[in-house]
């Protein structure tokens, strides 16, 4: 909902506009004289409308944009990671954790078999089996990229 221009401005509103004006100055959109003049108008502003008039000819978009990555064609469309990328990364992490734990359990089982010189039930299958089956199901039936 847009702010009512007749609503009284708070100190926080004035500080926010002053910070934005300083950033516009740092970006080269304002000269030092314009900055001083607009800051004076900002701190004298009584309403939100007065503050809007101080910044009316300045862009409202995020002033802290990062440089455009080489893979991105223009600055107008941000490069974002989709949910598919996050899911793919989490599946890879799940498989890595499964492999690590399964390896550790198998090594412990092998050491106990060699140390006892007798056959010991291969209990690591109860660690690796159900866990691996659950991850495999998530890999096969999880969200797909379109």
C-alpha positions in Angstrom: 0.0 0.0 0.0 1.5 3.4 -1.0 2.2 5.8 1.8 -0.1 8.7 2.3 1.9 11.9 1.4 0.1 13.8 4.1 1.3 11.5 6.9 3.9 12.9 9.3 7.4 11.7 8.6 9.4 10.2 11.5 13.0 10.7 12.3 13.7 7.2 11.0 12.1 8.1 7.7 14.3 11.2 7.4 17.4 9.2 8.3 16.5 6.6 5.7 16.1 9.3 3.0 19.3 11.0 4.1 21.2 7.7 3.8 19.8 7.1 0.3 20.8 10.6 -0.7 24.4 10.0 0.5 24.4 6.8 -1.5 23.1 8.6 -4.6 25.9 11.2 -4.1 28.5 8.4 -3.8 27.1 6.9 -7.1 27.6 10.3 -8.8 23.9 11.1 -9.3 24.1 14.3 -7.1 26.7 17.0 -6.8 27.9 18.2 -3.4 25.7 21.3 -3.6 22.7 19.2 -4.5 23.4 16.8 -1.7 23.6 19.7 0.9 20.4 21.2 -0.4 18.5 18.0 -0.4 19.7 17.0 3.0 18.5 20.3 4.4 15.1 19.7 2.7 15.1 16.2 4.2 15.7 17.3 7.7 13.1 20.1 7.4 10.5 17.7 5.9 7.3 17.3 8.0 5.4 14.8 5.8 6.2 11.7 3.8 5.2 13.8 0.7 8.0 16.3 1.5 10.4 13.4 1.6 9.1 12.0 -1.7 9.6 15.4 -3.4 13.3 15.4 -2.2 14.0 12.1 -4.0 11.4 12.3 -6.8 14.0 12.4 -9.6 16.2 9.7 -8.2 15.9 5.9 -8.9 14.2 3.9 -6.1 15.8 0.5 -7.0 18.4 -1.1 -4.8 21.5 1.0 -4.7 23.7 -1.8 -3.6 23.7 -3.9 -6.8 26.6 -6.2 -7.3 28.5 -6.3 -10.6 26.7 -8.3 -13.3 28.2 -11.8 -13.6 29.6 -12.8 -17.0 27.0 -15.5 -17.4 24.2 -12.9 -17.0 23.3 -10.9 -20.1 22.0 -7.7 -18.5 21.7 -6.0 -15.2 17.9 -5.8 -15.4 17.4 -9.5 -14.8 19.2 -10.8 -11.8 21.0 -14.1 -11.9 19.3 -16.2 -9.2 19.5 -19.9 -8.3 16.3 -21.8 -8.7 14.9 -24.4 -6.3 16.2 -27.1 -8.6 19.8 -26.0 -8.0 19.3 -26.1 -4.3 17.7 -29.5 -4.5 20.4 -30.9 -6.7 23.0 -29.6 -4.2 21.2 -31.1 -1.2 20.9 -34.5 -3.0 24.7 -34.5 -3.7 25.3 -33.7 0.0 23.0 -36.5 1.1 24.8 -39.0 -1.1 28.2 -37.8 0.2 27.1 -38.1 3.8 25.6 -41.6 3.1 28.9 -42.7 1.4 31.0 -41.4 4.3 29.0 -43.0 7.0 28.6 -46.3 5.1 32.4 -46.4 4.6 33.1 -45.7 8.3 30.6 -48.4 9.3 32.1 -50.9 6.8 35.6 -50.2 8.0 34.6 -50.7 11.6 32.9 -54.0 10.7 35.9 -55.2 8.7 38.3 -54.4 11.6 36.0 -56.3 14.0 35.9 -59.3 11.6 39.7 -59.4 11.2 40.3 -58.8 14.9 38.0 -61.6 16.0 39.1 -64.1 13.3 35.5 -65.2 13.0 32.5 -64.2 10.9 30.4 -61.3 12.3 27.0 -60.5 10.8 27.4 -57.6 8.3 25.5 -55.1 10.3 26.5 -52.0 8.1 23.8 -53.1 5.6 21.2 -51.9 8.1 22.8 -48.5 8.1 23.6 -48.1 4.4 20.5 -50.0 3.1 17.5 -48.1 4.3 19.3 -44.7 4.3 20.5 -45.3 0.7 17.0 -46.4 -0.4 15.5 -43.2 1.0 18.0 -41.0 -0.8 17.6 -43.0 -4.0 13.9 -42.5 -3.8 14.4 -38.8 -3.4 16.8 -38.7 -6.3 14.5 -40.6 -8.6 11.2 -39.0 -7.6 12.3 -35.6 -6.5 11.6 -32.3 -8.4 12.8 -32.2 -11.9 14.2 -29.2 -13.8 11.9 -27.9 -16.5 
